[in-house]
Amino acid sequence: MPLEEEFKERIAAAADARFIPVSARQEDVIPHIADAEGVLVSNMLKADAALFDAAPKLRVLSGVGVGYDNADVEEATSRGIAICNTPGVLSGAVADLTIASIIMLLRRLLAHVDYVRSGAWSRREPGPPLSHDVTGKVLGIVGYGRIGREVARRAQALGMETVFHDVFTEAPEGAPLSAYLPLDELLQRSDVVSIHVDLNPTTRHMFSAEQFKLMRPDAYLINTSRGPVVDQAALTEALKAGELAGAALDVFEVEPVPEDDEIYRLPNVIPFNHMATATEETRKAMRGLAVDNMLAVLRGEMPPAIVNPEVLALAR
């Protein structure tokens, strides 16, 4: 979605601004940034040496999104380029989709919608199998950061028991009280496992065949983090083999999902189009924070959210 006029006016008042059509392709962006000191982009744009070479004056790349695996942070840091993202403002929206997915999966909502729309109900044909209560189920949260904690708050309000796994073993101050479990134990115990980690070398394919075999055949997987955190081929096989009851996926290893990929056609998969943050309020808040980040760095100030703060001395 294009930048709001109010944000354009803020940028134009602070800098010589150039606004180009929204694109996640380098070839569309590179011709416009030769003299840019700050660039505000979608976090789907690949930001690597090629992009940085095209903008030798660049001081800040401000992305709209919490993930920054699209950016070569090490390369940017070596050049003194600040990489900014937009955490926090999108936590509620992602948590809402996670909870919606839990309810959709446990209550088999799509099966009942299809039953009615197909005319099977009017023909008095047998309906879908009985579903499951949400209350009393165990939700395993992998990644207990901002989003994971918002998921826990909502899940506890529904009467779910929440457990978590992260690099720390005690819930941060102010976080909903949830028991820490080693990953293997969490997978074995949980009725639903929800992933909320960032994508980095240690989390790529964090969930693969080994992890799926630890989960119960009546358990569900939800991923609203990054597609490559899950070995998608292994997940497909686990779902087909009945090793898992189902999955809700907002992210995939390749996006958009290729038409010949069978995962989104499996009857026990609820696929979304990377839309967890796709609300009017959240997307506007993300763009506003991205503008705040970019302008702060250009003024020589600490931005609200920065991935590599060590470059600020050089960026100034």
ABEGO torsion letter per residue (X at the ends): XBBBAAAAAAAAAABBBBBBBBBABAAAAAAAAAABABBBBBAABBBBAAAAAABAABABBBBBEABAAABBAAAAAAAGBBBBBBBGAAAAAAAAAAAAAAAAAAAGAAAAAAAAAAGAAAAGBBBBBBBBBABGBBBBBBGABAAAAAAAAAAAAAGBBBBBBBABABBBBGBBBBBBBBAAAAAAABABBBBBBBBBAAABGABBAAAAAABBAABBBBBABBAAABBAAAAAAAAAAGABAEBBBABBABOBBBAABAAAABAABBBBBGAAABBAAAAAAAAAAAAAAAAAAAAGBBBABBABAAAAAAAX
